[in-house]
Amino acid sequence: MKGPLRGIPWAVADAVATRRYMPERATQGLDIVVLERDGQAVRRRLLDAGFSPVGELSIGGSSWRTPSEVAVDVIEGQGEWWPLRPG
């Protein structure tokens, strides 16, 4: 994800993000979060990188498949606090 999303703030979410703090769960994909304002740019970059769109998320965002068939959910954050992430 670093290549296609270079310059756009994003973070890993869900099971992959919690691996360090609790027992690992069997997960079949990757969930990332981006700011809503970056959503269209993220979609363009994923398409340019060969990702295939799968559908829209009911919580805001979209589902994708990487060229190697890994599922990726891109959650678009809409709350005022989203830009206040650490780091």
N, C-alpha and C positions, 0 to 999 in steps of 0.2 A: 504494500500500500504506500510505502514511502515515495516511490517513484511517481505514480500517477497523482498523488495528492501533495506533492512538494509545494510548500508555500501556503497551504490551506491548513488551518488548525483542525486537528481531529484527535480522537482518543478511542482506545479499545474499550468496549463495554461487555457486560454479561459474563459468561462462563470463563472466557479467556482472560478477562481482566481480573477475576477473583482467584486464579490459580495459586497465587502466592500466599493467600490468606485462608484457604479452606481446601478440603479434599477436592481433587480434580474431578470434574464431571465430563462425561462423554459428550462432546459437542461436535456437530458436523459442519460448523461454519464459523464465521467471524462476524461480530456486531461492532460497528464503529459509530461514533456520534460526531456530527459536524454542526456548525451553526446554520440555522435556517437560511441566512443570507448567502451562504456559500453553496446551497443545495444544487442550483443549476450548474455552477462551475464544476462541482464534483461529478454530476451526471455526465457532462461533456467529456471530462477527463477519463472517466471510466470507459465510456464508449470508445474514445481514442486509443485506450490501452487494450482494447479487445474484450472487455467485459460485456456480458449479455444481460440486458434488463429482463427481470422476471416479473415484477409487478410493484404495486404501491403498498406501503405499510399503512395500516389504519391509524397508527400513532404519529404519522408524519415521516416521510422518507421513502426509501425504495429498496427493493431486493434485487440482487445481482448474482451472476455466476462468473467466476474468473475464467480465463482461457483454459485453466486446468480443472474446471468444474467444481471449484470450492464455492459454497454459498456465502454471500456477504450481504448483510443488512446494513444499510446506511440510514441511521436515525437522524432526523433533522430537528435539532433543539430549538424551541421557541420561547422558553422562559427567559426573564430578565437576567437570571443568575448564570445562564450558560456561558457567557463570555468570561466569567470570573473563575475559570478552572485554574488549579495550581500550576506553577511552572511556566 
